């Protein structure tokens, strides 16, 4: 992570920026949405839970803020991550709404005294405790925390929005504190439910005794395949009855299905050859230029120029071995690397450490959260010089850093940044850290202000290379793109319904692809890529309608809506492939059971069914599997049925793969020494608490009145 990211993440006054990032949790919504949903309604309400509404503008703001948080931590925010963020924000809104209702019904609150304890008391939250812990003593300083928070409270109440620190005060009182309260309420709620459960000693003992049992049985399996599928008829009425009796198992979300054809607009071999020729023609100029950076800027490159050295072990690309063996000034290429044709030129080489450990003290000239000017250059320079003088005269670096550095992330560690590699720090910082010597200390100016840097350690020295890359992407020509677009538009224009679409696909020998389960809030379509515009069209169309041409990635797509599925229970047609095999096997099981009804011994069952007698000597009560026969929980259950002890055979058991008839030969128990009853009880209680946390809100949401209209606005 670069120094700009480190500073923006860690150096906001107090550590409130960190608080906002670190509290992205299972339950919490961004606090701005909590206070402002009702105010901004000009763009429409995208959903509601138990009457609590979420405004489109607030939803989008939360998405943008969350994306910025990911970016500040170095994550690339691509289409997939953006869609996951949108789903996460909506889920948090649902969770927060249903749980808030529960908190109100149960009277779960956080008192002012309790909140004060969370901020400056013995039970201060981790973020506050971390910010005000002395790195030398490891002791939390509640007085310092209280003083800083009171400063923020005064500023917040003054409503002086022109003050450069007002945004931090607003963030703390409108975002961080409400989130702290929600966390504590959730802890109380989960604890309340978890503490209502009880696991008695006898239950642990019984469970341990049951789990130690092993059965030895003899059995016959009569596979369902012994009866032909064609001989069994399953009616629509039977499937519908089964479906009605198992609605929860066959629930579905709102979705639509399409068939689509695509027309490739990917670069042709001719397009590739053209790009190669363009890059080849620029090689002499790239080799001769004395200003590689200007050359790259003038001609355009997919790989930006970085005036930094990369260790040999970290150079990547398809021509790595060639690059590291080039003399200074030499150029290799054009070569294919990903979707680019590339020229690589060695600008310089030197021996540098692979990683450096350093500590620093920062005097910031800009606000590290807003990047707005904060302190004039001369004042900042005088201040850092004074700090350096303190250390030169014997003051400890870590103590001075703790009290005076404005980088909160490293301040609490005495300024220590730990080990970092090339390119992880802003250029001026990295240049000194990697080119200086161990133990050297120097004042360095960066875009954030003045740093007093001390190099603590350098390790793993190796050759490092400064490389300039000229890369040109292999893209389709205008002719290639227009040809694909024209074919797609012609296909869409000539085929406006499903029948003509199917006929054209067959006539033109095209490949029509089925894509089911597209939901109203989807941005990414499996197998195609990101196209919110196509999803919107799908949800504005009827079954059988054919779309216009949609550009998606390197292709043009024409789709036809084939199915509309409302939220609720699966339709009979969709349920049949799932339920029919179940009902067919039930009917087969009844026929098999009738065939062997008169048999009273395993030998008799074997004779009437034509199957052999099998043995299983190690069926475990704790496992649903029969050795060598797969998942058969009913068979396992019968194997430990005490009523079968001494009987010749069981009644027919309808298993997953066939009908079983068994004889229990023996039930014994393995030695189960050293079982700690109390430890087992605590493990079960912890497991129950975990289940509550995973499924508690889901159960509440099933009872809640939820209206999700995101698909109309996204």
Secondary structure as the mmCIF struct_conf table of DSSP 4:
data_model
#
loop_
_struct_conf.conf_type_id
_struct_conf.id
_struct_conf.beg_label_comp_id
_struct_conf.beg_label_asym_id
_struct_conf.beg_label_seq_id
_struct_conf.end_label_comp_id
_struct_conf.end_label_asym_id
_struct_conf.end_label_seq_id
HELX_RH_AL_P HELX_RH_AL_P1 UNK A 3 UNK A 10
BEND BEND1 UNK A 12 UNK A 13
TURN_TY1_P TURN_TY1_P1 UNK A 14 UNK A 15
HELX_RH_AL_P HELX_RH_AL_P2 UNK A 16 UNK A 22
TURN_TY1_P TURN_TY1_P2 UNK A 23 UNK A 23
BEND BEND2 UNK A 26 UNK A 27
HELX_LH_PP_P HELX_LH_PP_P1 UNK A 28 UNK A 30
HELX_RH_AL_P HELX_RH_AL_P3 UNK A 31 UNK A 36
TURN_TY1_P TURN_TY1_P3 UNK A 37 UNK A 39
TURN_TY1_P TURN_TY1_P4 UNK A 42 UNK A 43
STRN STRN1 UNK A 45 UNK A 49
TURN_TY1_P TURN_TY1_P5 UNK A 50 UNK A 51
STRN STRN2 UNK A 52 UNK A 55
HELX_RH_AL_P HELX_RH_AL_P4 UNK A 56 UNK A 72
TURN_TY1_P TURN_TY1_P6 UNK A 73 UNK A 74
HELX_RH_AL_P HELX_RH_AL_P5 UNK A 79 UNK A 106
TURN_TY1_P TURN_TY1_P7 UNK A 107 UNK A 107
HELX_RH_AL_P HELX_RH_AL_P6 UNK A 112 UNK A 120
BEND BEND3 UNK A 121 UNK A 121
TURN_TY1_P TURN_TY1_P8 UNK A 122 UNK A 123
HELX_RH_AL_P HELX_RH_AL_P7 UNK A 126 UNK A 131
TURN_TY1_P TURN_TY1_P9 UNK A 132 UNK A 132
STRN STRN3 UNK A 133 UNK A 133
TURN_TY1_P TURN_TY1_P10 UNK A 135 UNK A 137
STRN STRN4 UNK A 140 UNK A 140
HELX_RH_AL_P HELX_RH_AL_P8 UNK A 142 UNK A 158
TURN_TY1_P TURN_TY1_P11 UNK A 159 UNK A 159
TURN_TY1_P TURN_TY1_P12 UNK A 161 UNK A 162
BEND BEND4 UNK A 163 UNK A 163
TURN_TY1_P TURN_TY1_P13 UNK A 164 UNK A 165
HELX_RH_AL_P HELX_RH_AL_P9 UNK A 166 UNK A 171
HELX_RH_PI_P HELX_RH_PI_P1 UNK A 172 UNK A 176
HELX_RH_AL_P HELX_RH_AL_P10 UNK A 177 UNK A 194
TURN_TY1_P TURN_TY1_P14 UNK A 195 UNK A 196
HELX_RH_AL_P HELX_RH_AL_P11 UNK A 201 UNK A 211
TURN_TY1_P TURN_TY1_P15 UNK A 212 UNK A 212
STRN STRN5 UNK A 213 UNK A 223
HELX_RH_3T_P HELX_RH_3T_P1 UNK A 224 UNK A 226
BEND BEND5 UNK A 227 UNK A 227
HELX_RH_3T_P HELX_RH_3T_P2 UNK A 229 UNK A 231
HELX_RH_AL_P HELX_RH_AL_P12 UNK A 236 UNK A 245
TURN_TY1_P TURN_TY1_P16 UNK A 246 UNK A 246
HELX_RH_3T_P HELX_RH_3T_P3 UNK A 247 UNK A 250
STRN STRN6 UNK A 251 UNK A 252
BEND BEND6 UNK A 254 UNK A 254
STRN STRN7 UNK A 255 UNK A 264
HELX_LH_PP_P HELX_LH_PP_P2 UNK A 266 UNK A 268
HELX_RH_AL_P HELX_RH_AL_P13 UNK A 269 UNK A 288
BEND BEND7 UNK A 290 UNK A 290
HELX_RH_AL_P HELX_RH_AL_P14 UNK A 292 UNK A 299
BEND BEND8 UNK A 302 UNK A 303
STRN STRN8 UNK A 310 UNK A 311
HELX_RH_3T_P HELX_RH_3T_P4 UNK A 312 UNK A 314
BEND BEND9 UNK A 317 UNK A 317
TURN_TY1_P TURN_TY1_P17 UNK A 318 UNK A 319
HELX_RH_AL_P HELX_RH_AL_P15 UNK A 320 UNK A 323
TURN_TY1_P TURN_TY1_P18 UNK A 324 UNK A 325
HELX_LH_PP_P HELX_LH_PP_P3 UNK A 326 UNK A 327
TURN_TY1_P TURN_TY1_P19 UNK A 328 UNK A 329
STRN STRN9 UNK A 331 UNK A 337
TURN_TY1_P TURN_TY1_P20 UNK A 338 UNK A 339
STRN STRN10 UNK A 340 UNK A 364
BEND BEND10 UNK A 365 UNK A 365
STRN STRN11 UNK A 366 UNK A 366
TURN_TY1_P TURN_TY1_P21 UNK A 368 UNK A 370
STRN STRN12 UNK A 373 UNK A 373
BEND BEND11 UNK A 375 UNK A 375
HELX_RH_AL_P HELX_RH_AL_P16 UNK A 377 UNK A 392
TURN_TY1_P TURN_TY1_P22 UNK A 393 UNK A 394
HELX_RH_AL_P HELX_RH_AL_P17 UNK A 397 UNK A 404
BEND BEND12 UNK A 406 UNK A 406
HELX_RH_AL_P HELX_RH_AL_P18 UNK A 408 UNK A 411
TURN_TY1_P TURN_TY1_P23 UNK A 412 UNK A 415
STRN STRN13 UNK A 416 UNK A 421
TURN_TY1_P TURN_TY1_P24 UNK A 422 UNK A 423
BEND BEND13 UNK A 424 UNK A 425
HELX_RH_AL_P HELX_RH_AL_P19 UNK A 427 UNK A 435
BEND BEND14 UNK A 436 UNK A 436
TURN_TY1_P TURN_TY1_P25 UNK A 438 UNK A 439
STRN STRN14 UNK A 441 UNK A 446
TURN_TY1_P TURN_TY1_P26 UNK A 447 UNK A 448
STRN STRN15 UNK A 449 UNK A 473
HELX_RH_AL_P HELX_RH_AL_P20 UNK A 478 UNK A 494
STRN STRN16 UNK A 497 UNK A 497
HELX_RH_AL_P HELX_RH_AL_P21 UNK A 498 UNK A 507
TURN_TY1_P TURN_TY1_P27 UNK A 508 UNK A 509
STRN STRN17 UNK A 513 UNK A 518
TURN_TY1_P TURN_TY1_P28 UNK A 520 UNK A 521
STRN STRN18 UNK A 524 UNK A 525
TURN_TY1_P TURN_TY1_P29 UNK A 526 UNK A 528
STRN STRN19 UNK A 529 UNK A 530
HELX_RH_AL_P HELX_RH_AL_P22 UNK A 532 UNK A 538
TURN_TY1_P TURN_TY1_P30 UNK A 539 UNK A 540
BEND BEND15 UNK A 541 UNK A 541
TURN_TY1_P TURN_TY1_P31 UNK A 543 UNK A 544
STRN STRN20 UNK A 545 UNK A 546
STRN STRN21 UNK A 550 UNK A 552
TURN_TY1_P TURN_TY1_P32 UNK A 553 UNK A 554
STRN STRN22 UNK A 555 UNK A 565
BEND BEND16 UNK A 567 UNK A 567
STRN STRN23 UNK A 568 UNK A 569
HELX_LH_PP_P HELX_LH_PP_P4 UNK A 570 UNK A 571
HELX_RH_AL_P HELX_RH_AL_P23 UNK A 572 UNK A 595
TURN_TY1_P TURN_TY1_P33 UNK A 596 UNK A 598
BEND BEND17 UNK A 601 UNK A 601
HELX_RH_AL_P HELX_RH_AL_P24 UNK A 602 UNK A 609
TURN_TY1_P TURN_TY1_P34 UNK A 610 UNK A 610
STRN STRN24 UNK A 614 UNK A 620
TURN_TY1_P TURN_TY1_P35 UNK A 621 UNK A 622
STRN STRN25 UNK A 625 UNK A 626
TURN_TY1_P TURN_TY1_P36 UNK A 627 UNK A 629
STRN STRN26 UNK A 630 UNK A 631
HELX_RH_AL_P HELX_RH_AL_P25 UNK A 633 UNK A 639
TURN_TY1_P TURN_TY1_P37 UNK A 640 UNK A 640
HELX_RH_3T_P HELX_RH_3T_P5 UNK A 642 UNK A 644
TURN_TY1_P TURN_TY1_P38 UNK A 645 UNK A 646
BEND BEND18 UNK A 648 UNK A 648
HELX_LH_PP_P HELX_LH_PP_P5 UNK A 650 UNK A 652
STRN STRN27 UNK A 653 UNK A 654
BEND BEND19 UNK A 656 UNK A 657
STRN STRN28 UNK A 658 UNK A 669
TURN_TY1_P TURN_TY1_P39 UNK A 673 UNK A 674
HELX_RH_AL_P HELX_RH_AL_P26 UNK A 677 UNK A 703
BEND BEND20 UNK A 704 UNK A 704
STRN STRN29 UNK A 706 UNK A 708
HELX_RH_3T_P HELX_RH_3T_P6 UNK A 710 UNK A 712
TURN_TY1_P TURN_TY1_P40 UNK A 713 UNK A 713
#
